[in-house]
Structure formats: C-alpha cells, structure tokens
Amino acid sequence: MIPHSSPSLARSVNRRILWKKILLHRYLYLMLLPCLAFFIVFSYIPMGGVILAFKEYKFNKGILGSPWIGFDYFKTFFQDYQSGLLIKNTLIISFLKLFVYLPFPILLALMFNELRRKWFKNVAQSISYLPHFLSWVVVVGMMQRVLAPDTGMLNQLTAFFGGAGDTFYMMESKYFYPIMFGSFIWKSIGWDSIIYLAAIAGVNPDMYEAAKIDGASKWREIWHITLPSIAPTIVTLFILSLGSVLSAGFDQLYLLGTPGNRALSDILDTYIIRIGLTSGQYGYATAVGLMQGLIGFILVIIANRLSRRLMDTSLW
C-alpha cells in the first residue's frame, strides 16, 4: 500500500503500470501509428497556415513575414454580394446530405440484416459497396453519358416512349437537386450501411427471442429492439457529421456544376478553391475555410452536449 505522504512514489508506480500496459498492447499501438502519422502530417501540421487568414500574404515575404490585417478578410466575405447565396446553397445541400440522407443507410442495413440466404446477402452487399470506391470523376462521367441530350440513355428511352428526348439534364437547374442527391445516395449508401449493420449484429439475440415469445411481429422487433439498440451509433455518427455542415462536398459539386445550375451548385468549398487557387487570394480563402471549420466545431460541441443531456450518449 502506497503511503499518502509520498506522492512521488505513487506517480512512479503509476508510470510503471502505464508502461507495462503499453508494452502489453504494443502491437495495437504499432498498428495505430500510421493513422496518427496521417493526421499529424495532413491535419495538425497544416494548421500553422491558419494565420494566413489574418495576414495579407506576400510571396516575397512568406507567411511569417507578411503584414497582419486582422479580421479584414472576414468582413470582406460578409460584404460580398455572393456570400448569402454561397451560404444558402451550402446549407441546403448539407441539410439534404445530413438529415434527409440519414435514414437511407439505416434502412439498407435493416434490409441486409433480414436477408436469410447468405450468398444473396453477400452479393447484394458487395454490389452496394462498389460505388464507394469509384471517384466522383468516374461517377459524374457516367452520369453525363446517361443524361446527355439526344445520345444519353435516359433521353433515348424518353424518345422511344414518344417524348422529345432532347433534354439537357445537367444544364437545367430544376434537375440539379435530384441528380446531386440521387448520385450521392448511390455512391454512399452501401458503404455507410456497414457501421449500422455491425451495430445491429451486436444486438443481444435473446431480446429477439423474448419478443417472439410475446408474439411481436418483425416490425415490432425492429421498432422496439433494433432501432433503440443502435440509437447510440446513429447519434454518434450524426454528431460527427455535423462538423462538416458547411462543407457540402467539393468533388461532387465542382464536377456537377454547369453554367445552367451554377446558382444552385456554387458552394463555399468551390468558392474557396476558385478564389484561393485560381485567383491566388490565399489569405482570403484561408479565412473562409477557417470560418467553416469553426462553425462545424461549435455545432459538434452543442450537439454533443444536447445528446448527452437528452439521450445519455455523447462523444466525450
């Protein structure tokens, strides 16, 4: 037993215990190193460039030597006539991808869980996962082929059934949201269902047996057992996704953007790339990106506190 009068001895013993645990699980820590290295190199080290948001960058002086301008870039952005439209478009698309999309992978995971033929379940899961591994360049290229005027598959089918068959879907703004959301679901739903399917697999089977004895239907089992059991997983993933609420997905929106739908597809991500790389306004682009990150960070903290208070589930 460690005497209360020797805190240094207690710290020494705790250090020995810690190192013993590290040595015991050393292979797990070694597996974790590549992940840590990735985030250090690509996430934490680049944070030093955030000071560009408060400086007027000069190529001949570098980041540290450039003069400070305070919050001028933030004021410039909110005074820009485009800022309102950019924020509106970003929030609408983020709402579709975060809230409207949320039930789709859960429903797919529930359907996979109810399949009893193992071979069919494996084939269906593999098919649903494949689009995740395609880049948005490939996906949008396929969509352009399918939706092209005259030669596209959809227009040819329309013409076959007596329609005009000459609609340029990618250029008309009224088709933008269905195309954007439909392609996002097709590409993401299978991969996102994996976590929910794993959570469902962890539900205690005795609960289903008890429900069957009580005469519960399959819908009752899903509603009263499956969904409440995976609710912590749903809440956790939703909280994490709130961090990117002002980042609606650059790749997809940049490639889907055309002169016909620019009023709907132009978001903060595409604006940052356009003014940062194309126009060379690195400080201004950094300021807008920093604003995105801070708002996402604040939303994650608020959602985490609300979740901990209302559902007793939180990230920390």
TORFI-481277 format. One record per residue (C-alpha): x, z, y; residue number from 1. Coordinates in nm, 2 decimals. Example, Ala and Ser with C-alpha at 12.3 -4.5 7.8 and 13.67 -1.06 7.14 Angstrom:
// TORFI-481277
1.23|0.78|-0.45|1
1.37|0.71|-0.11|2
This chain:
// TORFI-481277
0.00|0.00|0.00|1
0.14|-0.10|0.34|2
0.16|0.18|0.60|3
-0.03|0.14|0.92|4
0.29|0.23|1.12|5
0.48|-0.08|1.01|6
0.31|-0.40|1.13|7
0.63|-0.60|1.10|8
0.63|-0.52|0.73|9
0.27|-0.63|0.70|10
0.35|-0.96|0.87|11
0.64|-1.02|0.64|12
0.42|-0.96|0.33|13
0.16|-1.20|0.47|14
0.42|-1.47|0.53|15
0.54|-1.43|0.17|16
0.18|-1.46|0.04|17
0.13|-1.77|0.26|18
0.44|-1.94|0.14|19
0.35|-1.86|-0.22|20
0.01|-2.03|-0.17|21
0.18|-2.33|-0.01|22
0.43|-2.36|-0.30|23
0.14|-2.32|-0.55|24
-0.05|-2.61|-0.39|25
0.25|-2.81|-0.27|26
0.13|-3.14|-0.43|27
-0.20|-3.12|-0.24|28
-0.01|-3.07|0.08|29
0.21|-3.37|0.00|30
-0.10|-3.58|-0.05|31
-0.22|-3.46|0.29|32
0.10|-3.57|0.47|33
0.02|-3.94|0.51|34
-0.32|-3.85|0.66|35
-0.16|-3.61|0.90|36
0.11|-3.87|0.99|37
-0.16|-4.13|1.06|38
-0.35|-3.91|1.31|39
-0.03|-3.78|1.47|40
0.11|-4.13|1.53|41
-0.21|-4.31|1.62|42
-0.43|-4.04|1.77|43
-0.23|-3.75|1.91|44
0.09|-3.92|2.05|45
-0.11|-4.18|2.24|46
-0.30|-3.90|2.42|47
0.00|-3.88|2.65|48
-0.11|-4.21|2.80|49
-0.43|-4.04|2.93|50
-0.25|-3.96|3.26|51
-0.29|-4.33|3.34|52
-0.65|-4.25|3.43|53
-0.52|-4.06|3.73|54
-0.24|-4.29|3.83|55
-0.20|-4.63|3.99|56
0.01|-4.79|3.73|57
0.31|-4.99|3.85|58
0.51|-5.20|3.60|59
0.84|-5.14|3.77|60
0.79|-4.76|3.78|61
0.63|-4.69|3.44|62
0.37|-4.43|3.36|63
0.56|-4.12|3.48|64
0.68|-4.29|3.80|65
0.35|-4.44|3.91|66
0.18|-4.27|4.21|67
-0.11|-4.02|4.15|68
-0.46|-4.13|4.28|69
-0.68|-3.85|4.14|70
-1.03|-3.94|4.04|71
-1.04|-4.28|4.23|72
-1.09|-4.48|3.91|73
-1.39|-4.27|3.81|74
-1.55|-4.32|4.15|75
-1.49|-4.69|4.13|76
-1.66|-4.72|3.80|77
-1.98|-4.55|3.90|78
-1.99|-4.75|4.22|79
-1.95|-5.08|4.03|80
-2.28|-5.27|4.00|81
-2.21|-5.33|3.63|82
-2.18|-4.96|3.54|83
-2.55|-4.89|3.50|84
-2.61|-5.19|3.28|85
-2.30|-5.11|3.06|86
-2.41|-4.75|3.01|87
-2.77|-4.86|2.93|88
-2.66|-5.12|2.67|89
-2.41|-4.88|2.51|90
-2.67|-4.60|2.48|91
-2.94|-4.84|2.34|92
-2.70|-4.98|2.07|93
-2.57|-4.63|1.99|94
-2.92|-4.50|1.96|95
-3.00|-4.78|1.71|96
-2.68|-4.71|1.51|97
-2.70|-4.33|1.51|98
-3.07|-4.24|1.50|99
-3.26|-4.55|1.37|100
-2.99|-4.63|1.11|101
-2.96|-4.27|0.98|102
-3.24|-4.28|0.71|103
-3.13|-4.61|0.56|104
-2.82|-4.49|0.36|105
-3.01|-4.18|0.26|106
-3.29|-4.38|0.12|107
-3.05|-4.61|-0.06|108
-2.87|-4.31|-0.21|109
-3.20|-4.17|-0.33|110
-3.29|-4.50|-0.49|111
-2.95|-4.52|-0.67|112
-3.00|-4.16|-0.79|113
-3.33|-4.26|-0.96|114
-3.18|-4.56|-1.15|115
-3.16|-4.47|-1.52|116
-2.98|-4.78|-1.65|117
-2.61|-4.71|-1.59|118
-2.49|-5.07|-1.60|119
-2.75|-5.18|-1.34|120
-2.68|-4.88|-1.12|121
-2.30|-4.97|-1.12|122
-2.37|-5.34|-1.05|123
-2.61|-5.25|-0.76|124
-2.37|-5.00|-0.61|125
-2.08|-5.24|-0.63|126
-2.28|-5.52|-0.46|127
-2.39|-5.28|-0.18|128
-2.03|-5.16|-0.12|129
-1.87|-5.51|-0.09|130
-1.98|-5.59|0.27|131
-1.79|-5.28|0.39|132
-1.46|-5.45|0.30|133
-1.54|-5.76|0.50|134
-1.41|-5.77|0.86|135
-1.66|-5.83|1.14|136
-1.48|-6.17|1.19|137
-1.59|-6.28|0.85|138
-1.94|-6.13|0.88|139
-2.01|-6.29|1.22|140
-1.87|-6.62|1.09|141
-2.12|-6.61|0.81|142
-2.40|-6.53|1.04|143
-2.31|-6.82|1.27|144
-2.33|-7.05|0.97|145
-2.66|-6.92|0.86|146
-2.81|-6.91|1.21|147
-2.66|-7.23|1.35|148
-2.91|-7.47|1.51|149
-3.00|-7.77|1.30|150
-2.74|-7.72|1.03|151
-2.80|-7.34|0.97|152
-2.98|-7.22|0.66|153
-3.25|-7.04|0.85|154
-3.33|-7.35|1.07|155
-3.33|-7.58|0.77|156
-3.58|-7.35|0.59|157
-3.79|-7.34|0.91|158
-3.78|-7.72|0.93|159
-3.87|-7.75|0.56|160
-4.19|-7.55|0.62|161
-4.29|-7.75|0.92|162
-4.12|-7.57|1.21|163
-3.89|-7.71|1.47|164
-3.57|-7.59|1.31|165
-3.35|-7.61|1.62|166
-3.34|-7.25|1.74|167
-3.00|-7.12|1.86|168
-3.05|-6.76|1.75|169
-2.71|-6.65|1.86|170
-2.77|-6.77|2.22|171
-3.12|-6.62|2.28|172
-3.13|-6.26|2.39|173
-3.46|-6.18|2.22|174
-3.29|-6.22|1.88|175
-2.98|-6.01|1.97|176
-3.10|-5.66|1.86|177
-3.24|-5.78|1.52|178
-2.92|-5.97|1.45|179
-2.70|-5.69|1.56|180
-2.89|-5.41|1.38|181
-2.95|-5.62|1.06|182
-2.59|-5.71|1.03|183
-2.48|-5.35|1.09|184
-2.71|-5.23|0.81|185
-2.60|-5.50|0.57|186
-2.23|-5.42|0.62|187
-2.25|-5.03|0.64|188
-2.54|-4.91|0.43|189
-2.38|-4.92|0.09|190
-2.06|-4.75|0.19|191
-2.23|-4.48|0.39|192
-2.46|-4.40|0.10|193
-2.16|-4.28|-0.11|194
-2.14|-3.94|0.06|195
-2.51|-3.88|0.03|196
-2.51|-3.99|-0.34|197
-2.22|-3.74|-0.40|198
-2.42|-3.47|-0.23|199
-2.72|-3.55|-0.44|200
-2.51|-3.53|-0.76|201
-2.42|-3.18|-0.66|202
-2.78|-3.05|-0.66|203
-2.84|-2.80|-0.94|204
-3.03|-2.98|-1.22|205
-3.21|-2.65|-1.31|206
-3.41|-2.69|-0.99|207
-3.55|-3.02|-1.10|208
-3.63|-2.88|-1.45|209
-3.82|-2.59|-1.28|210
-4.01|-2.84|-1.06|211
-4.11|-3.05|-1.36|212
-4.24|-2.74|-1.55|213
-4.45|-2.66|-1.24|214
-4.59|-3.01|-1.25|215
-4.42|-3.15|-0.94|216
-4.42|-3.53|-0.90|217
-4.10|-3.73|-0.83|218
-4.19|-3.75|-0.46|219
-4.23|-3.37|-0.45|220
-3.89|-3.32|-0.61|221
-3.73|-3.55|-0.36|222
-3.91|-3.39|-0.06|223
-3.87|-3.02|-0.16|224
-3.54|-3.02|-0.36|225
-3.32|-3.32|-0.29|226
-3.36|-3.36|0.08|227
-3.33|-2.98|0.16|228
-3.02|-2.96|-0.06|229
-2.84|-3.25|0.11|230
-2.95|-3.14|0.46|231
-2.62|-2.98|0.55|232
-2.44|-3.30|0.46|233
-2.68|-3.50|0.68|234
-2.64|-3.27|0.97|235
-2.26|-3.26|0.94|236
-2.23|-3.64|0.93|237
-2.47|-3.67|1.22|238
-2.27|-3.43|1.44|239
-1.95|-3.62|1.37|240
-2.11|-3.95|1.46|241
-2.22|-3.81|1.80|242
-1.86|-3.82|1.90|243
-1.88|-4.20|1.92|244
-2.22|-4.21|2.10|245
-2.06|-4.41|2.39|246
-1.86|-4.63|2.15|247
-2.11|-4.87|2.01|248
-1.86|-5.08|1.81|249
-1.62|-5.32|1.98|250
-1.56|-5.56|1.70|251
-1.92|-5.65|1.62|252
-2.04|-5.66|1.98|253
-1.74|-5.86|2.10|254
-1.79|-6.13|1.83|255
-2.17|-6.14|1.87|256
-2.15|-6.17|2.24|257
-2.25|-6.51|2.39|258
-2.35|-6.63|2.74|259
-2.71|-6.61|2.63|260
-2.71|-6.25|2.52|261
-2.43|-6.11|2.75|262
-2.68|-5.90|2.94|263
-2.75|-5.70|2.62|264
-2.42|-5.72|2.43|265
-2.18|-5.62|2.71|266
-2.10|-5.25|2.65|267
-1.83|-5.00|2.76|268
-1.60|-5.10|2.47|269
-1.60|-5.47|2.56|270
-1.57|-5.38|2.93|271
-1.26|-5.17|2.87|272
-1.09|-5.44|2.67|273
-1.18|-5.70|2.94|274
-1.05|-5.51|3.24|275
-0.76|-5.35|3.05|276
-0.60|-5.63|2.86|277
-0.74|-5.94|3.03|278
-0.72|-5.81|3.39|279
-0.43|-5.58|3.35|280
-0.60|-5.28|3.51|281
-0.46|-5.03|3.26|282
-0.53|-4.72|3.46|283
-0.89|-4.81|3.53|284
-0.95|-4.90|3.16|285
-0.80|-4.57|3.06|286
-1.03|-4.38|3.29|287
-1.34|-4.54|3.14|288
-1.21|-4.47|2.79|289
-1.14|-4.11|2.88|290
-1.49|-4.07|3.01|291
-1.62|-4.20|2.68|292
-1.42|-3.95|2.48|293
-1.51|-3.65|2.70|294
-1.88|-3.72|2.68|295
-1.86|-3.76|2.30|296
-1.66|-3.43|2.27|297
-1.92|-3.24|2.48|298
-2.20|-3.38|2.27|299
-2.03|-3.28|1.95|300
-1.99|-2.92|2.07|301
-2.35|-2.90|2.19|302
-2.49|-3.05|1.87|303
-2.27|-2.82|1.66|304
-2.40|-2.51|1.84|305
-2.76|-2.61|1.81|306
-2.72|-2.69|1.44|307
-2.55|-2.35|1.38|308
-2.83|-2.17|1.56|309
-3.13|-2.37|1.42|310
-3.01|-2.46|1.07|311
-2.72|-2.23|1.00|312
-2.50|-2.54|0.94|313
-2.20|-2.63|1.16|314
-1.86|-2.79|1.15|315
-1.69|-2.46|1.26|316
